[in-house]
Amino acid sequence: MAVVIRMKRMGRKNREYYRICASDRRSPRDGRVIEEIGTYDPHVKETDARCTLDGARVQYWLSVGAQPSDAVRVLIKKYGPNGTHVKQMEEARARLSMPRIVPDPGEPAFVPAPKAEPTPAAEPVAEVAAAEPTAVAEAPAAAETPAE
């Protein structure tokens, strides 16, 4: 069985990421794999933090004769066990794991004053409530005068 180390496409449309896998050469690109040995996310802003590889497993598969694809060969050369960019990768991953510092935006330039609209329903209720006690007070007085 010929083993190849290649990238398996995952994710959704326009937001892909890749798993770096050891698989049989005859299996399809996104098909069955023997082992997943890393990831590659092209949408990470830090270029050196895009790739993660399990160095021990990469060494094992290369030692038993697995052939990396062209793209994976470049990633192994940069970020593999004896890679040229391993130190930069660790620094970039450390920067990504730190919390983001968002500066205080300060006072807003303009804050509109809230509008105070009069409530038309409140005024007639107050007038009706004020008018009712006087009408009740006049009614007993009117009832007493004809009785006399």
Secondary structure, DSSP 8 states (H G I E B T S, - for coil): --EEEEEEEEEETTEEEEEEEEEETTS-TTS--SEEEEEE-TT-SSGGGSEEE-HHHHHHHHHTT-EE-HHHHHHHHHHSTT-SSHHHHHHHHHHHHS--------S-S----------TTHHHHHHHHHHHHHHHHHHHHHHHHHH-
